[in-house]
Amino acid sequence: MGVVVALMAQPQEFESGGLRYEVVSPGEVAVVSNWVDGYNAYEGVVVVPETVHYDGVTCRVTAIADDAFASSAVTCLQLPSSVTSIGVGAMADAALLTDVTLPLHLTIVPPFMLAGTAVTDVALPQGVTTIGRGAFQDCTQLHTLLLPASLQTIDEQAFEGCYNFYELYCAAPLPPAVVSASAFDDLRAVDVLVPNDAVAHAFADHPLWGQGKLFDLWTIEEPWEVSSPTVELTDDEAYNCIGLGGNHLAYEIYNDWGDVEAVTAASTYYVPTPKRAIDYTVRPTTMTMSPIESFALTIHAAPAVVEEMEIFDRGQVPQVVVHDGAIHIMGDNHDKWVQIYDVYGMLYYQRPGVDNVIDGLPSNRVYIVLVGDHASKVCL
């Protein structure tokens, strides 16, 4: 009996869209590491989706597990607003990682989150209260950090070894508590920019923030000009890349409905290529003052998808139809793999063709159904 219970308690893991996930609760999953032959196999640009489809259920991606991207070859990591927690050392020692966009609803920066990475500019979203131990330890390329008004505590060794850390924007009305002076080991003459003179005086009176050798205090009075963002379709056409310039600012990304989708200091931000043209607004900001100015961007519709691909004898090609809220594959699929994607390239279903009815997919969407090499487009 004990053996059976132990086997049933094993976590469910699956792969979708190049990422590995673990089911953490009904309808919720976490991104986990992907170790292959002793290496964490993630690499290049990684855009984590808000939802992923598994075993007939659409799951929200709510967490990034401990060490998920640690020691990987990821260069740019973008996390969605659905993520509310990030594990210890989630990106630690990903030595090629230069750009990161953190989720909007993050409240705690976990210990060693970005330790040993090559990030240069990082914006922490409003709502973050704590920067954990060693969170940015040995980030030797870190130049600028933008802190929200919600920040309360900085733990020990948070910025130890950040030799090129020169600029810190802090929107907090009071100096954040510092657990230990080791938080700022190896720092010298960092410009701390705060919203107004009253806040500057509060920082100056603090026994640690007021140390002249560590920090130079400034208030921000005049905005400066910034270049207009650019939009470029990625090679696979699944995403549009918004170029932000990488000029040590944060950027508020507003979607077509006027909601804030992300706050980032990365040099790029990726949005799925839509099925119709939609508008985005980008507002550069220092987080210590009102947005500097706004830029309107239009993300154009995805290229037309081929309705059907000719393969071999059409008599062998299964027909794909929609009926009663489900996708039906009519005829013999010869046990080929069935894969279903939405128009943004997100994989919703993947399984050998053991049956001919697929239900449980989100409705009011267009899907691309692959049966082996045969592609069909349907509207559910």
C-alpha positions as CSV (number, residue, x, y, z in Angstrom):
1,M,0.0,0.0,0.0
2,G,2.8,2.4,0.9
3,V,4.4,1.8,-2.5
4,V,1.2,2.6,-4.3
5,V,0.7,5.9,-2.4
6,A,4.3,6.9,-3.1
7,L,3.9,6.4,-6.8
8,M,0.6,8.3,-6.8
9,A,2.3,11.2,-5.0
10,Q,4.9,11.7,-7.7
11,P,4.5,15.2,-9.4
12,Q,3.0,15.3,-12.9
13,E,5.4,16.8,-15.4
14,F,4.9,17.5,-19.1
15,E,6.4,19.5,-21.9
16,S,4.8,22.1,-24.1
17,G,6.2,24.7,-26.4
18,G,9.7,23.9,-25.4
19,L,9.2,24.3,-21.7
20,R,8.8,21.7,-18.9
21,Y,5.9,22.1,-16.4
22,E,4.9,20.5,-13.2
23,V,1.2,20.4,-12.1
24,V,1.1,22.2,-8.7
25,S,-2.7,22.2,-8.1
26,P,-5.8,21.6,-10.3
27,G,-5.5,24.1,-13.2
28,E,-2.1,25.5,-12.1
29,V,1.4,24.7,-13.2
30,A,4.9,25.8,-12.6
31,V,7.8,26.0,-15.0
32,V,10.6,23.6,-14.0
33,S,14.1,23.0,-15.1
34,N,14.9,20.9,-18.2
35,W,18.1,18.9,-17.5
36,V,19.4,16.9,-20.5
37,D,22.8,15.2,-20.2
38,G,23.8,17.3,-17.2
39,Y,22.8,20.6,-18.8
40,N,19.7,22.8,-18.3
41,A,18.6,22.8,-21.9
42,Y,16.8,26.2,-22.1
43,E,18.4,28.7,-24.4
44,G,18.0,31.9,-26.3
45,V,14.8,34.0,-25.9
46,V,12.2,32.4,-23.7
47,V,8.7,33.9,-23.4
48,V,6.7,32.0,-20.8
49,P,2.9,31.9,-21.7
50,E,0.1,32.7,-19.2
51,T,-1.7,29.5,-19.9
52,V,-0.8,26.0,-21.2
53,H,-3.0,23.1,-22.2
54,Y,-2.5,19.7,-20.5
55,D,-4.6,16.6,-20.5
56,G,-7.8,18.4,-21.7
57,V,-7.4,21.3,-19.2
58,T,-6.2,24.8,-19.7
59,C,-3.8,25.6,-16.9
60,R,-2.5,28.9,-15.7
61,V,1.2,29.3,-15.3
62,T,1.5,30.6,-11.8
63,A,5.0,29.8,-10.6
64,I,8.6,29.5,-11.7
65,A,10.2,26.7,-9.7
66,D,13.5,26.7,-7.8
67,D,16.5,26.6,-10.3
68,A,14.1,26.5,-13.2
69,F,16.4,28.4,-15.6
70,A,19.6,28.1,-13.5
71,S,22.8,27.6,-15.4
72,S,20.9,27.6,-18.7
73,A,21.9,29.4,-21.9
74,V,18.8,31.7,-21.8
75,T,19.6,35.2,-23.1
76,C,16.2,36.9,-22.6
77,L,13.4,35.8,-20.2
78,Q,9.9,37.2,-20.2
79,L,7.5,36.1,-17.4
80,P,3.8,36.7,-17.6
81,S,1.5,38.5,-15.1
82,S,-0.1,35.1,-14.2
83,V,3.1,34.2,-12.3
84,T,2.9,35.1,-8.6
85,S,5.9,33.3,-7.2
86,I,9.5,32.6,-8.3
87,G,11.6,30.0,-6.6
88,V,15.1,30.3,-5.1
89,G,17.9,30.7,-7.6
90,A,15.4,30.5,-10.5
91,M,17.8,32.1,-13.0
92,A,21.0,31.9,-11.0
93,D,24.2,31.5,-13.0
94,A,22.4,31.8,-16.3
95,A,25.6,33.6,-17.5
96,L,24.2,34.7,-20.8
97,L,21.0,36.3,-19.4
98,T,21.0,40.0,-20.2
99,D,17.2,40.9,-20.3
100,V,14.5,39.9,-17.9
101,T,10.8,41.0,-17.5
102,L,9.4,40.1,-14.1
103,P,5.7,39.4,-13.5
104,L,3.4,42.2,-12.5
105,H,2.1,40.5,-9.4
106,L,5.4,39.5,-7.9
107,T,5.7,40.4,-4.2
108,I,9.0,38.8,-3.1
109,V,12.3,38.7,-5.1
110,P,13.5,35.3,-3.9
111,P,17.1,34.6,-2.7
112,F,19.7,34.3,-5.5
113,M,17.0,34.9,-8.2
114,L,19.4,36.5,-10.7
115,A,22.7,35.8,-9.0
116,G,25.6,35.4,-11.5
117,T,23.7,36.6,-14.5
118,A,24.6,39.3,-17.1
119,V,21.5,41.5,-16.5
120,T,22.2,45.2,-17.1
121,D,18.9,46.9,-16.2
122,V,16.1,45.5,-14.1
123,A,12.7,47.0,-13.0
124,L,10.9,45.5,-10.0
125,P,7.1,45.8,-10.4
126,Q,4.9,47.7,-7.9
127,G,3.9,45.3,-5.2
128,V,7.4,43.9,-4.5
129,T,8.1,44.3,-0.8
130,T,11.3,42.3,-0.3
131,I,14.5,41.7,-2.1
132,G,15.9,38.4,-0.8
133,R,19.3,37.3,0.2
134,G,21.9,37.4,-2.7
135,A,19.1,38.2,-5.2
136,F,21.6,40.1,-7.5
137,Q,24.8,38.7,-6.1
138,D,27.7,38.8,-8.6
139,C,25.6,40.5,-11.3
140,T,28.8,42.2,-12.5
141,Q,27.1,43.8,-15.5
142,L,24.2,45.3,-13.5
143,H,24.0,49.1,-14.2
144,T,20.6,50.3,-13.3
145,L,17.9,49.1,-10.9
146,L,14.4,50.6,-10.6
147,L,12.6,50.0,-7.3
148,P,8.9,50.4,-6.7
149,A,7.2,52.5,-3.9
150,S,6.1,49.2,-2.2
151,L,9.7,48.1,-1.4
152,Q,10.3,47.7,2.4
153,T,13.2,45.3,2.9
154,I,16.6,44.5,1.3
155,D,18.2,41.3,2.7
156,E,21.9,40.5,3.2
157,Q,24.3,40.2,0.2
158,A,21.5,41.3,-2.2
159,F,24.0,43.3,-4.3
160,E,27.3,41.9,-3.2
161,G,29.8,41.8,-6.1
162,C,27.8,44.2,-8.4
163,Y,30.9,46.2,-9.3
164,N,29.3,48.1,-12.1
165,F,26.1,49.1,-10.3
166,Y,25.9,52.8,-10.7
167,E,22.3,53.9,-10.7
168,L,19.3,53.1,-8.5
169,Y,15.9,54.7,-8.9
170,C,13.8,54.3,-5.7
171,A,10.2,55.3,-5.6
172,A,9.7,54.3,-2.0
173,P,8.7,57.2,0.2
174,L,10.9,56.0,3.1
175,P,14.3,54.3,2.9
176,P,13.9,50.5,2.7
177,A,15.2,48.6,5.7
178,V,18.5,46.9,5.1
179,V,19.0,43.6,7.0
180,S,22.8,43.8,6.8
181,A,25.4,46.2,5.4
182,S,26.6,43.2,3.4
183,A,23.7,43.9,1.1
184,F,25.9,46.6,-0.5
185,D,29.3,44.9,-0.3
186,D,31.6,46.0,-3.2
187,L,29.4,49.1,-4.1
188,R,30.8,52.6,-4.3
189,A,29.2,55.9,-5.2
190,V,25.9,54.6,-6.5
191,D,23.6,57.4,-7.6
192,V,20.3,57.0,-5.7
193,L,17.5,59.0,-7.4
194,V,14.4,59.6,-5.4
195,P,11.1,61.5,-6.1
196,N,11.6,64.7,-4.1
197,D,13.6,66.6,-1.6
198,A,11.7,65.3,1.4
199,V,12.5,61.7,0.5
200,A,16.1,62.7,-0.2
201,H,16.3,64.1,3.4
202,A,14.9,60.8,4.8
203,F,17.5,58.8,2.9
204,A,20.3,61.2,4.0
205,D,19.3,60.7,7.7
206,H,19.5,56.9,7.4
207,P,22.6,55.4,8.9
208,L,23.3,53.3,5.8
209,W,21.6,55.1,2.9
210,G,23.2,58.3,4.1
211,Q,26.7,57.0,3.8
212,G,28.5,59.3,1.3
213,K,31.0,56.6,0.2
214,L,28.2,54.3,-0.8
215,F,25.5,56.5,-2.2
216,D,25.1,59.9,-3.9
217,L,21.5,61.2,-3.4
218,W,19.6,63.0,-6.1
219,T,16.1,64.2,-6.9
220,I,14.7,64.0,-10.4
221,E,13.3,67.2,-11.8
222,E,13.4,67.2,-15.6
223,P,12.5,64.3,-17.9
224,W,14.7,63.6,-20.9
225,E,14.1,62.6,-24.5
226,V,13.9,58.9,-25.4
227,S,13.8,57.3,-28.8
228,S,10.7,55.8,-30.2
229,P,10.3,52.0,-29.7
230,T,10.4,49.8,-32.8
231,V,8.4,46.7,-33.8
232,E,9.8,43.8,-35.8
233,L,8.3,40.4,-36.6
234,T,10.4,37.5,-35.3
235,D,11.7,34.8,-37.7
236,D,9.0,32.3,-36.7
237,E,6.3,35.0,-37.1
238,A,4.7,33.9,-33.8
239,Y,5.8,37.0,-32.0
240,N,6.5,40.7,-32.6
241,C,9.6,42.1,-30.9
242,I,9.2,45.6,-29.5
243,G,12.7,47.2,-29.3
244,L,12.9,49.5,-26.2
245,G,16.3,50.9,-26.7
246,G,18.0,49.7,-23.4
247,N,18.6,53.2,-22.1
248,H,18.4,52.5,-18.4
249,L,14.7,53.2,-18.1
250,A,11.6,51.2,-17.2
251,Y,8.8,50.8,-19.7
252,E,5.1,50.4,-18.9
253,I,3.5,48.2,-21.6
254,Y,-0.3,48.9,-22.1
255,N,-2.3,46.4,-24.1
256,D,-5.2,47.1,-26.5
257,W,-7.7,47.4,-23.6
258,G,-5.6,50.0,-21.8
259,D,-4.4,47.7,-19.0
260,V,-0.8,47.5,-17.9
261,E,0.6,44.2,-19.3
262,A,4.2,44.6,-18.0
263,V,6.8,46.8,-16.5
264,T,10.2,46.1,-17.8
265,A,13.7,47.5,-18.1
266,A,14.7,44.9,-20.8
267,S,15.8,46.1,-24.2
268,T,13.1,44.1,-25.9
269,Y,9.5,43.0,-25.1
270,Y,7.7,40.2,-27.1
271,V,3.9,40.2,-27.9
272,P,2.1,37.3,-29.7
273,T,1.4,38.0,-33.3
274,P,-2.4,38.6,-33.3
275,K,-5.1,37.5,-35.8
276,R,-6.1,41.2,-36.1
277,A,-4.2,44.4,-35.8
278,I,-4.1,45.6,-32.2
279,D,-2.6,48.7,-30.5
280,Y,-0.1,48.9,-27.7
281,T,1.1,51.9,-25.8
282,V,4.7,52.1,-24.4
283,R,5.5,54.6,-21.7
284,P,9.1,55.1,-20.6
285,T,9.4,56.0,-16.9
286,T,11.9,56.1,-14.1
287,M,9.2,54.8,-11.7
288,T,10.0,57.8,-9.4
289,M,8.0,60.2,-11.5
290,S,5.2,60.3,-14.1
291,P,5.8,58.6,-17.4
292,I,8.0,60.7,-19.6
293,E,5.9,60.4,-22.7
294,S,3.9,57.8,-24.5
295,F,4.4,55.9,-27.8
296,A,1.6,54.2,-29.7
297,L,2.5,51.0,-31.5
298,T,0.4,48.8,-33.8
299,I,1.0,45.1,-33.9
300,H,-0.2,43.8,-37.2
301,A,-2.2,40.6,-37.9
302,A,-0.5,37.3,-38.4
303,P,0.2,36.2,-42.0
304,A,-2.5,34.1,-43.5
305,V,-2.4,30.5,-42.5
306,V,-2.5,27.9,-45.2
307,E,-5.9,26.2,-44.9
308,E,-4.8,22.8,-46.0
309,M,-1.5,21.0,-47.1
310,E,-1.5,18.5,-49.9
311,I,0.2,15.2,-48.9
312,F,0.4,12.0,-50.8
313,D,-3.0,10.6,-51.8
314,R,-5.9,12.8,-50.6
315,G,-7.9,9.7,-50.0
316,Q,-5.7,9.1,-47.0
317,V,-6.1,12.6,-45.5
318,P,-8.4,12.8,-42.5
319,Q,-11.0,15.5,-42.4
320,V,-11.1,17.9,-39.5
321,V,-14.4,19.4,-38.5
322,V,-16.0,21.1,-35.5
323,H,-19.2,19.8,-34.0
324,D,-20.9,20.5,-30.6
325,G,-17.9,22.4,-29.2
326,A,-15.3,19.7,-30.0
327,I,-12.8,19.0,-32.8
328,H,-13.6,15.8,-34.7
329,I,-11.0,14.0,-36.9
330,M,-13.0,12.0,-39.4
331,G,-11.5,8.9,-41.0
332,D,-8.4,6.9,-40.2
333,N,-5.5,9.0,-39.0
334,H,-3.1,6.0,-39.2
335,D,-2.0,6.6,-35.5
336,K,-0.2,9.8,-36.4
337,W,0.5,12.4,-33.8
338,V,-2.2,15.0,-33.4
339,Q,-1.1,18.5,-32.4
340,I,-3.3,21.6,-31.9
341,Y,-2.0,25.1,-31.8
342,D,-3.7,28.5,-31.6
343,V,-2.8,31.2,-34.1
344,Y,-0.2,32.6,-31.6
345,G,1.7,29.3,-31.8
346,M,0.8,28.1,-28.4
347,L,0.5,24.3,-28.2
348,Y,-2.8,23.2,-26.7
349,Y,-2.9,19.5,-27.4
350,Q,-0.4,16.8,-28.3
351,R,-1.0,13.1,-28.3
352,P,-0.9,10.1,-30.6
353,G,-4.1,9.8,-32.6
354,V,-5.8,7.2,-30.4
355,D,-9.3,8.7,-30.8
356,N,-11.0,11.1,-33.1
357,V,-12.7,13.6,-30.7
358,I,-10.9,16.4,-28.9
359,D,-12.9,18.5,-26.5
360,G,-12.2,20.8,-23.6
361,L,-10.3,23.4,-25.6
362,P,-11.1,27.1,-25.0
363,S,-13.9,28.2,-27.3
364,N,-14.2,31.2,-29.7
365,R,-10.7,30.7,-31.0
366,V,-9.0,29.7,-34.2
367,Y,-6.9,26.5,-34.1
368,I,-4.4,24.9,-36.4
369,V,-4.8,21.1,-36.2
370,L,-1.8,19.0,-37.4
371,V,-2.5,15.3,-38.1
372,G,1.0,14.1,-38.9
373,D,2.1,16.4,-41.7
374,H,-1.5,17.5,-42.6
375,A,-2.6,20.9,-41.4
376,S,-6.2,22.3,-41.1
377,K,-7.5,25.5,-39.6
378,V,-10.7,25.4,-37.7
379,C,-12.8,27.9,-35.6
380,L,-14.1,26.4,-32.4
